[in-house]
């Protein structure tokens, strides 16, 4: 069986694997666990504290000058941006590998 691959734009280089954590707003921040992969539509400065906990970021919108990309580069975590439907294609606790160098998100099947 071939693993599913989502494609977006590279935002911060590197590669990390972790459980996807869909976050739609600040009221869901408490669900984020260490080493999760943050999956969201977009982030803003209120989301910055999460970047100290997560292993990678996947967003549905944004470019290399977006909040997610800038903060991820500052803290050194891989980021893939502009992944269409990321918050609906992925589900919580699904194991994913984020490659911020190529812009690919590999969805592991159990």
C-alpha positions in Angstrom: 0.0 0.0 0.0 1.3 3.4 -0.9 1.4 6.1 1.8 -0.6 9.2 1.1 1.4 12.4 0.4 0.1 15.9 0.7 2.1 18.7 -1.1 2.5 22.3 -0.2 5.2 24.9 -0.2 8.5 24.6 1.8 8.5 27.0 4.7 11.2 25.9 7.1 13.7 23.2 6.2 14.1 19.9 8.0 12.2 16.7 8.6 10.2 15.6 11.6 7.7 12.8 12.4 4.9 13.1 14.9 1.2 12.8 15.6 -1.0 15.3 13.7 -2.8 17.8 16.0 -5.5 19.8 14.3 -5.9 23.2 15.9 -8.6 25.6 14.8 -8.1 28.3 17.4 -6.6 29.2 20.8 -9.4 27.3 22.6 -7.7 24.1 21.3 -4.1 25.0 22.3 -4.3 22.8 25.5 -4.7 19.6 23.3 -1.2 20.1 21.8 1.3 17.7 23.3 5.1 17.7 23.0 6.4 16.6 19.6 2.9 16.9 17.9 2.8 18.2 14.4 0.6 21.4 14.4 -1.9 21.3 11.6 -3.9 24.6 11.2 -5.3 26.9 8.6 -3.0 29.8 9.6 -1.2 31.1 12.7 -0.7 34.5 14.2 1.4 35.8 17.1 -1.0 34.3 19.7 0.1 30.8 18.5 3.9 31.5 19.1 4.0 29.6 22.4 3.0 26.3 20.6 6.2 26.5 18.5 8.3 25.6 21.6 6.4 22.4 22.1 5.7 21.0 18.6 8.0 19.1 16.2 6.6 20.6 12.9 3.9 22.7 11.3 1.5 22.2 8.4 -0.7 25.1 7.3 -3.4 25.4 4.7 -2.5 29.0 3.7 0.6 31.1 3.9 4.0 31.7 2.3 7.6 32.1 3.3 6.8 35.4 5.0 3.9 34.1 7.0 3.9 34.0 10.8 4.2 30.2 10.8 7.2 30.2 8.5 9.1 32.9 10.2 8.7 31.5 13.7 9.4 28.0 12.6 12.7 29.1 11.0 13.6 31.0 14.2 13.1 27.9 16.4 14.3 25.4 13.8 11.3 23.2 13.1 10.2 22.0 9.7 7.2 23.7 8.1 5.1 23.0 5.0 2.7 25.8 4.0 -0.3 26.1 1.7 -1.4 22.5 1.9 -4.9 22.4 0.5 -7.4 20.9 2.9 -4.8 20.0 5.5 -7.2 20.3 8.4 -9.7 18.0 6.8 -7.3 15.6 5.0 -5.5 14.8 8.3 -7.0 13.7 11.6 -5.8 13.9 15.1 -3.2 11.4 16.2 -2.4 10.3 12.6 1.4 9.8 12.2 2.8 12.2 9.7 6.3 13.1 8.4 6.8 16.7 7.5 9.6 17.6 5.1 10.0 21.3 5.2 12.7 21.2 2.5 10.6 19.5 -0.2 7.1 20.7 0.9 5.8 17.2 1.3 3.7 15.7 4.2 3.7 11.9 4.3 0.7 10.3 6.0 1.7 7.0 7.5 -0.9 4.2 7.5 -1.1 1.9 10.5 
